[in-house]
Amino acid sequence: MSRKIGIDLGTKRVGFAVSDEMGMIASPLRTATVRNEWQALTEVEKVANEIGTDFLVLGLARDMSGKIGAKAKECQNFAEKLREKGYTVILWDERLTSVAAERSLIDADVSRKKRKGKIDAIAAQMILQGYLASN
């Protein structure tokens, strides 16, 4: 079984998480600061090459009602661009992962300054762990 990458796609930052070899446990990897979609795609390719996988679980930012809004459409378009590059991309509902990630960091008494750089990677971990647990 190969490792999988979880992705929390934002407009300014992209969070990454990675699974273990058995596909059971997700761990936060890192957060990349990006200015545009091209940089986000480049960061995904860089992480995928480092980990040695083409299997990506991308958070799908649905509205709270579950509907596909503007942000979810951006995620779908991003996923399609990744698929065109040869990646296997699973879209996974990410509602409230960033809120839960921030809450867990607050509970761990992580300073506001340090939280900013970790929230996205932990949200990616939650996205990936949700997918792994479903299989």
C-alpha positions in Angstrom: 0.0 0.0 0.0 1.4 3.4 -0.8 1.3 6.6 1.2 -1.4 9.2 0.6 -1.3 13.0 0.9 -4.0 15.1 2.4 -4.5 18.6 1.2 -6.2 21.6 2.8 -6.4 24.2 -0.1 -6.6 27.8 0.9 -6.2 31.0 -1.0 -3.0 32.0 1.0 -1.8 28.7 2.4 -2.0 25.0 1.5 -1.8 22.5 4.3 -0.3 19.0 3.8 -0.6 15.8 5.7 0.8 12.3 4.9 -0.4 8.8 5.8 1.8 6.0 7.1 2.7 3.1 4.7 -0.3 1.0 6.0 -2.8 3.8 5.2 -4.1 3.9 8.8 -2.6 7.1 10.4 -2.4 10.6 9.0 0.2 13.0 10.3 0.5 16.8 9.6 3.4 17.5 7.3 3.7 21.2 6.6 2.0 24.4 5.4 3.1 26.2 2.3 2.3 29.9 1.6 1.1 30.5 -1.9 0.0 33.6 -3.9 -1.9 31.9 -6.7 -3.1 28.6 -8.1 0.1 27.9 -10.0 2.1 28.1 -6.9 -0.4 25.8 -5.1 -0.1 23.2 -7.9 3.7 23.5 -7.8 3.7 22.9 -4.0 1.4 19.8 -4.4 3.8 18.4 -7.1 6.8 19.0 -4.8 5.2 17.2 -1.8 4.0 14.3 -4.0 7.5 13.9 -5.4 9.1 14.0 -1.9 6.6 11.4 -0.5 6.7 9.3 -3.7 3.0 9.1 -4.3 0.3 10.2 -6.8 -2.7 9.6 -4.4 -4.1 12.8 -3.1 -7.1 13.5 -0.8 -8.2 17.1 -1.4 -10.5 18.8 1.0 -13.8 19.9 -0.6 -15.0 23.1 0.9 -18.8 22.7 0.8 -21.2 25.2 2.3 -22.5 24.4 5.7 -25.7 23.2 4.0 -23.7 20.7 2.0 -24.1 22.5 -1.3 -21.3 23.2 -3.7 -20.5 26.9 -3.5 -17.8 29.0 -5.1 -14.9 27.7 -2.9 -16.0 24.0 -3.6 -16.0 24.8 -7.3 -12.4 26.1 -7.0 -11.5 22.8 -5.2 -13.1 20.8 -8.0 -11.3 22.8 -10.7 -8.0 22.4 -8.8 -8.6 18.6 -8.5 -9.2 18.4 -12.3 -5.9 20.2 -13.0 -4.2 17.6 -10.7 -5.9 14.8 -12.5 -4.7 16.1 -15.8 -1.2 15.9 -14.4 -1.7 12.2 -13.7 -2.7 12.3 -10.0 -5.4 10.2 -8.4 -7.5 12.8 -6.5 -10.3 12.0 -4.0 -12.4 15.0 -2.9 -13.3 14.8 0.8 -15.8 16.9 2.7 -13.7 19.3 4.8 -16.5 21.3 6.6 -15.2 22.6 9.9 -11.8 21.0 9.8 -10.0 24.3 10.1 -12.2 25.3 13.1 -11.5 21.9 14.7 -7.7 22.2 13.9 -7.6 25.7 15.5 -9.5 24.5 18.6 -7.1 21.5 19.1 -4.2 23.9 18.9 -5.8 26.3 21.4 -6.5 23.3 23.7 -2.8 22.4 23.4 -1.9 26.0 24.4 -0.1 26.8 21.2 0.4 30.5 20.8 -1.6 32.5 18.2 1.6 33.2 16.2 2.5 29.5 16.0 -1.1 28.4 15.3 -1.2 30.4 12.1 1.4 28.2 10.5 0.1 24.9 11.7 -3.7 25.1 11.3 -3.7 24.2 7.6 -1.5 21.1 8.1 -3.6 19.9 10.9 -6.8 20.5 8.9 -5.1 18.4 6.1 -4.4 15.7 8.7 -8.1 15.7 9.6 -9.2 15.5 6.0 -6.8 12.6 5.3 -7.7 10.8 8.5 -11.4 11.0 7.7 -10.7 9.4 4.4 -8.5 6.7 5.8 -11.0 5.9 8.5 -13.7 5.5 5.9 -11.8 2.7 4.1 
